[in-house]
Amino acid sequence: MTPTPPLVELRTATAADAELCARWGSDDLFCRAAEWSEGVPVAERAAFLRRLNTAPPADLLRLSAWCDGVLVGYADVQGTEPTRRELGYVIGPSAAWGKGLGLAAAQAGVHHMFEIMGLETVWAEALDANVASVRILQRLGMVETGRGAPSTYLGRPTHYRQFSLDRSAVGAAPRSTGRQSGATELC
């Protein structure tokens, strides 16, 4: 029997969400993979995330990802172009990885970008060494468009792979339940 994929709901990130996300900073594996600084006190990280959630830069929309009443990550919409933006997503802590939450959050982010924001193109990058993230972008139907900047992942040299998805390439849009204003659920 195939397990049911998780349902992820996206909501505008709040100050309270920042407090929850800040706790992921005590997970060393998560910090290394997500490129968060290690050893930052929870209160300091929470203050930074609170500012980011409540007064983000003009080119950032952060959406908290919830599953079964638990904050499991966030999806970021970045950029200022009227028809094209970048998708980013993070699932935390590392104990939540491998359960389909990354794919569900990314699907919800794409849905929000196409159906709520009316964008025509979504693009994203993933580190080549982060096989799970590359696989998620491929499963979204994104097409690889090029090689990005060099970087490191968990201490290994690697590079970014760039992907893009056009609204016209997407079949039936994921369903939106409309249970909560601004919320999107994907299955």
KARA-V613356 format. One record per backbone hydrogen bond with DSSP energy under -0.5 kcal/mol. CO is the residue of the C=O (numbers start at 0). NH is the residue of the N-H. If there is no record, write none. Layout:
# KARA-V613356
co=CO nh=NH
co=CO nh=NH
This chain:
# KARA-V613356
co=5 nh=7
co=7 nh=185
co=8 nh=65
co=10 nh=63
co=13 nh=17
co=14 nh=18
co=15 nh=19
co=16 nh=20
co=17 nh=21
co=18 nh=22
co=19 nh=22
co=20 nh=23
co=21 nh=24
co=22 nh=25
co=23 nh=26
co=25 nh=27
co=26 nh=30
co=27 nh=31
co=28 nh=32
co=29 nh=33
co=30 nh=34
co=30 nh=35
co=36 nh=39
co=40 nh=44
co=41 nh=45
co=42 nh=46
co=43 nh=47
co=44 nh=48
co=45 nh=49
co=46 nh=50
co=47 nh=51
co=48 nh=52
co=49 nh=53
co=50 nh=54
co=56 nh=59
co=58 nh=78
co=60 nh=62
co=60 nh=76
co=61 nh=12
co=62 nh=74
co=63 nh=10
co=63 nh=65
co=64 nh=71
co=64 nh=72
co=65 nh=8
co=66 nh=69
co=69 nh=66
co=69 nh=71
co=71 nh=91
co=72 nh=64
co=73 nh=89
co=74 nh=62
co=75 nh=77
co=75 nh=87
co=76 nh=60
co=77 nh=85
co=82 nh=119
co=82 nh=120
co=84 nh=122
co=85 nh=77
co=87 nh=75
co=89 nh=73
co=92 nh=95
co=93 nh=96
co=95 nh=98
co=99 nh=103
co=100 nh=104
co=101 nh=105
co=102 nh=106
co=103 nh=107
co=104 nh=108
co=105 nh=109
co=106 nh=110
co=107 nh=111
co=108 nh=112
co=109 nh=113
co=110 nh=114
co=110 nh=115
co=111 nh=115
co=111 nh=116
co=112 nh=118
co=119 nh=166
co=120 nh=84
co=121 nh=164
co=122 nh=86
co=123 nh=162
co=125 nh=160
co=126 nh=129
co=128 nh=130
co=129 nh=133
co=130 nh=134
co=131 nh=135
co=132 nh=136
co=133 nh=137
co=134 nh=138
co=135 nh=139
co=136 nh=141
co=137 nh=140
co=142 nh=163
co=145 nh=161
co=148 nh=159
co=150 nh=157
co=152 nh=155
co=155 nh=152
co=157 nh=150
co=158 nh=127
co=159 nh=147
co=160 nh=125
co=161 nh=144
co=161 nh=145
co=162 nh=123
co=163 nh=142
co=164 nh=121
co=165 nh=168
co=165 nh=169
co=166 nh=169
co=179 nh=182
co=183 nh=9
co=185 nh=7
